[in-house]
Amino acid sequence: MRNGKAVINLQTGAHLPCCWDICEKDGVELHKTRVRSGVESVTYVFCSDRHRMYWVNSHRDNGNLPAGYRSTML
């Protein structure tokens, strides 16, 4: 299992939390997702690939994972 460095807010020095709605763990560099909207982009950080995949697929089926991610436990 790979571990990543916690993402730190450069203005406050605090660790950024996982962006999945019910998670309180720190987000890590390894599991970032960037969303572009025109010229601007927003980066979301997650504590695990599983939570990142929950978020990526939430627009279709909130709370469910795509095939291939369902059998792993965290």
TIRO-2110 file (N, C-alpha, C; in Angstrom, 1 decimal):
// TIRO-2110
0.8, -1.2, 0.0, N, 1, A
0.0, 0.0, 0.0, CA, 1, A
0.9, 1.2, 0.0, C, 1, A
0.6, 2.2, -0.9, N, 2, A
1.4, 3.4, -1.0, CA, 2, A
0.8, 4.5, -0.1, C, 2, A
1.6, 5.2, 0.6, N, 3, A
1.2, 6.3, 1.4, CA, 3, A
1.7, 7.6, 0.8, C, 3, A
0.9, 8.6, 0.9, N, 4, A
1.2, 9.9, 0.4, CA, 4, A
1.4, 11.0, 1.5, C, 4, A
2.0, 12.1, 1.1, N, 5, A
2.2, 13.2, 2.0, CA, 5, A
0.8, 13.9, 2.2, C, 5, A
0.6, 14.4, 3.4, N, 6, A
-0.6, 15.2, 3.7, CA, 6, A
-0.5, 16.5, 2.9, C, 6, A
-1.7, 16.9, 2.4, N, 7, A
-1.7, 18.2, 1.7, CA, 7, A
-1.9, 19.3, 2.7, C, 7, A
-1.0, 20.3, 2.6, N, 8, A
-1.0, 21.4, 3.5, CA, 8, A
-1.5, 22.7, 2.9, C, 8, A
-2.4, 23.5, 3.6, N, 9, A
-2.8, 24.8, 3.1, CA, 9, A
-1.7, 25.7, 3.3, C, 9, A
-1.2, 26.3, 2.2, N, 10, A
0.0, 27.2, 2.3, CA, 10, A
-0.3, 28.5, 3.0, C, 10, A
-1.5, 28.9, 3.2, N, 11, A
-1.8, 30.1, 3.9, CA, 11, A
-1.9, 29.9, 5.4, C, 11, A
-2.5, 28.8, 5.8, N, 12, A
-2.6, 28.6, 7.3, CA, 12, A
-1.7, 27.5, 7.9, C, 12, A
-1.1, 26.7, 7.0, N, 13, A
-0.2, 25.6, 7.5, CA, 13, A
-0.9, 24.4, 8.0, C, 13, A
-2.3, 24.4, 7.9, N, 14, A
-3.1, 23.3, 8.4, CA, 14, A
-3.2, 22.2, 7.3, C, 14, A
-3.4, 21.0, 7.7, N, 15, A
-3.6, 19.9, 6.8, CA, 15, A
-5.0, 20.0, 6.2, C, 15, A
-5.2, 19.7, 5.0, N, 16, A
-6.5, 19.8, 4.3, CA, 16, A
-7.2, 18.4, 4.5, C, 16, A
-8.5, 18.5, 4.9, N, 17, A
-9.2, 17.2, 5.1, CA, 17, A
-9.6, 16.6, 3.8, C, 17, A
-9.9, 15.3, 3.9, N, 18, A
-10.5, 14.5, 2.7, CA, 18, A
-11.8, 15.2, 2.3, C, 18, A
-12.0, 15.3, 1.0, N, 19, A
-13.2, 16.0, 0.5, CA, 19, A
-14.4, 15.1, 0.4, C, 19, A
-14.3, 13.8, 0.7, N, 20, A
-15.5, 13.0, 0.8, CA, 20, A
-16.3, 13.4, 2.0, C, 20, A
-17.6, 13.5, 1.9, N, 21, A
-18.4, 14.2, 2.8, CA, 21, A
-18.4, 13.7, 4.3, C, 21, A
-18.2, 12.4, 4.5, N, 22, A
-18.3, 11.8, 5.8, CA, 22, A
-16.9, 11.4, 6.4, C, 22, A
-15.8, 11.9, 5.7, N, 23, A
-14.5, 11.5, 6.2, CA, 23, A
-13.8, 12.6, 6.9, C, 23, A
-13.1, 12.3, 8.0, N, 24, A
-12.4, 13.3, 8.7, CA, 24, A
-10.9, 13.2, 8.7, C, 24, A
-10.4, 12.2, 7.8, N, 25, A
-8.9, 12.0, 7.7, CA, 25, A
-8.3, 13.2, 6.8, C, 25, A
-7.0, 13.2, 6.9, N, 26, A
-6.3, 14.2, 6.1, CA, 26, A
-6.2, 13.8, 4.6, C, 26, A
-6.4, 14.7, 3.7, N, 27, A
-6.2, 14.4, 2.3, CA, 27, A
-4.7, 14.3, 2.0, C, 27, A
-4.3, 13.4, 1.0, N, 28, A
-2.9, 13.2, 0.6, CA, 28, A
-2.7, 13.6, -0.8, C, 28, A
-1.4, 13.9, -1.1, N, 29, A
-1.0, 14.3, -2.5, CA, 29, A
-1.3, 13.2, -3.5, C, 29, A
-1.2, 11.9, -3.0, N, 30, A
-1.3, 10.8, -3.9, CA, 30, A
-2.7, 10.7, -4.5, C, 30, A
-3.7, 11.2, -3.8, N, 31, A
-5.1, 11.0, -4.3, CA, 31, A
-5.8, 12.3, -4.5, C, 31, A
-5.2, 13.2, -5.4, N, 32, A
-5.8, 14.4, -5.8, CA, 32, A
-6.5, 14.3, -7.1, C, 32, A
-7.6, 15.1, -7.3, N, 33, A
-8.3, 15.2, -8.5, CA, 33, A
-8.5, 16.7, -8.9, C, 33, A
-8.2, 17.0, -10.1, N, 34, A
-8.3, 18.4, -10.5, CA, 34, A
-9.5, 18.5, -11.5, C, 34, A
-10.3, 19.5, -11.2, N, 35, A
-11.5, 19.7, -12.1, CA, 35, A
-11.3, 21.1, -12.7, C, 35, A
-11.4, 21.1, -14.0, N, 36, A
-11.2, 22.4, -14.8, CA, 36, A
-12.6, 22.9, -15.2, C, 36, A
-12.7, 24.2, -15.0, N, 37, A
-13.9, 24.9, -15.5, CA, 37, A
-13.5, 26.1, -16.2, C, 37, A
-13.4, 26.0, -17.5, N, 38, A
-12.9, 27.1, -18.3, CA, 38, A
-11.4, 27.3, -18.1, C, 38, A
-11.1, 28.5, -17.6, N, 39, A
-9.7, 28.9, -17.4, CA, 39, A
-9.3, 28.4, -16.0, C, 39, A
-10.2, 28.4, -15.0, N, 40, A
-9.9, 28.1, -13.7, CA, 40, A
-9.9, 26.6, -13.4, C, 40, A
-9.2, 26.1, -12.4, N, 41, A
-9.3, 24.7, -12.0, CA, 41, A
-9.3, 24.7, -10.4, C, 41, A
-10.0, 23.6, -9.9, N, 42, A
-10.1, 23.4, -8.5, CA, 42, A
-9.5, 22.0, -8.2, C, 42, A
-8.7, 21.9, -7.2, N, 43, A
-8.1, 20.6, -6.8, CA, 43, A
-8.8, 20.1, -5.6, C, 43, A
-9.3, 18.8, -5.6, N, 44, A
-9.9, 18.2, -4.5, CA, 44, A
-8.9, 17.1, -4.0, C, 44, A
-8.8, 16.9, -2.7, N, 45, A
-7.8, 16.0, -2.1, CA, 45, A
-8.6, 14.9, -1.3, C, 45, A
-8.1, 13.7, -1.3, N, 46, A
-8.8, 12.6, -0.6, CA, 46, A
-7.8, 11.8, 0.1, C, 46, A
-8.3, 11.1, 1.1, N, 47, A
-7.4, 10.2, 2.0, CA, 47, A
-7.0, 8.9, 1.3, C, 47, A
-7.9, 8.5, 0.4, N, 48, A
-7.6, 7.2, -0.3, CA, 48, A
-8.2, 7.2, -1.7, C, 48, A
-7.8, 6.3, -2.5, N, 49, A
-8.3, 6.2, -3.9, CA, 49, A
-9.8, 5.8, -3.8, C, 49, A
-10.2, 5.0, -2.8, N, 50, A
-11.6, 4.6, -2.7, CA, 50, A
-12.5, 5.8, -2.5, C, 50, A
-12.1, 6.8, -1.6, N, 51, A
-12.9, 8.0, -1.4, CA, 51, A
-12.9, 8.9, -2.7, C, 51, A
-11.7, 8.9, -3.4, N, 52, A
-11.7, 9.7, -4.6, CA, 52, A
-12.6, 9.1, -5.6, C, 52, A
-12.7, 7.8, -5.7, N, 53, A
-13.6, 7.2, -6.7, CA, 53, A
-15.1, 7.4, -6.3, C, 53, A
-15.4, 7.4, -5.0, N, 54, A
-16.7, 7.7, -4.5, CA, 54, A
-17.1, 9.1, -5.1, C, 54, A
-16.2, 10.1, -4.9, N, 55, A
-16.5, 11.4, -5.3, CA, 55, A
-16.6, 11.6, -6.8, C, 55, A
-15.7, 10.9, -7.6, N, 56, A
-15.7, 11.0, -9.0, CA, 56, A
-17.0, 10.4, -9.6, C, 56, A
-17.6, 9.4, -8.9, N, 57, A
-18.8, 8.7, -9.4, CA, 57, A
-20.1, 9.2, -8.8, C, 57, A
-20.0, 10.2, -7.8, N, 58, A
-21.1, 10.6, -7.1, CA, 58, A
-22.2, 11.3, -7.9, C, 58, A
-21.8, 11.9, -9.1, N, 59, A
-22.8, 12.6, -9.9, CA, 59, A
-23.7, 11.6, -10.6, C, 59, A
-23.3, 10.3, -10.7, N, 60, A
-24.1, 9.3, -11.3, CA, 60, A
-24.9, 8.5, -10.2, C, 60, A
-24.1, 8.1, -9.2, N, 61, A
-24.7, 7.2, -8.2, CA, 61, A
-24.1, 7.4, -6.8, C, 61, A
-24.5, 8.4, -6.1, N, 62, A
-23.9, 8.8, -4.9, CA, 62, A
-23.9, 7.7, -3.9, C, 62, A
-22.7, 7.4, -3.3, N, 63, A
-22.5, 6.4, -2.3, CA, 63, A
-22.2, 5.0, -2.8, C, 63, A
-22.1, 4.9, -4.1, N, 64, A
-21.7, 3.6, -4.7, CA, 64, A
-20.5, 3.7, -5.6, C, 64, A
-19.7, 2.6, -5.6, N, 65, A
-18.5, 2.6, -6.3, CA, 65, A
-18.7, 1.9, -7.7, C, 65, A
-17.8, 2.2, -8.7, N, 66, A
-17.9, 1.5, -9.9, CA, 66, A
-17.3, 0.1, -9.8, C, 66, A
-17.6, -0.8, -10.7, N, 67, A
-17.0, -2.1, -10.7, CA, 67, A
-15.5, -2.1, -10.6, C, 67, A
-14.9, -3.0, -9.8, N, 68, A
-13.5, -3.0, -9.6, CA, 68, A
-13.1, -2.4, -8.4, C, 68, A
-13.9, -1.5, -7.8, N, 69, A
-13.6, -0.9, -6.5, CA, 69, A
-14.5, -1.3, -5.4, C, 69, A
-15.5, -2.1, -5.7, N, 70, A
-16.5, -2.5, -4.7, CA, 70, A
-16.0, -3.5, -3.7, C, 70, A
-15.0, -4.4, -4.0, N, 71, A
-14.6, -5.5, -3.1, CA, 71, A
-13.5, -5.1, -2.2, C, 71, A
-12.9, -3.9, -2.3, N, 72, A
-11.8, -3.6, -1.4, CA, 72, A
-12.4, -2.9, -0.1, C, 72, A
-11.8, -3.2, 1.0, N, 73, A
-12.3, -2.7, 2.3, CA, 73, A
-11.3, -1.7, 2.8, C, 73, A
-11.8, -0.6, 3.4, N, 74, A
-11.0, 0.4, 4.1, CA, 74, A
-11.5, 0.6, 5.4, C, 74, A
END
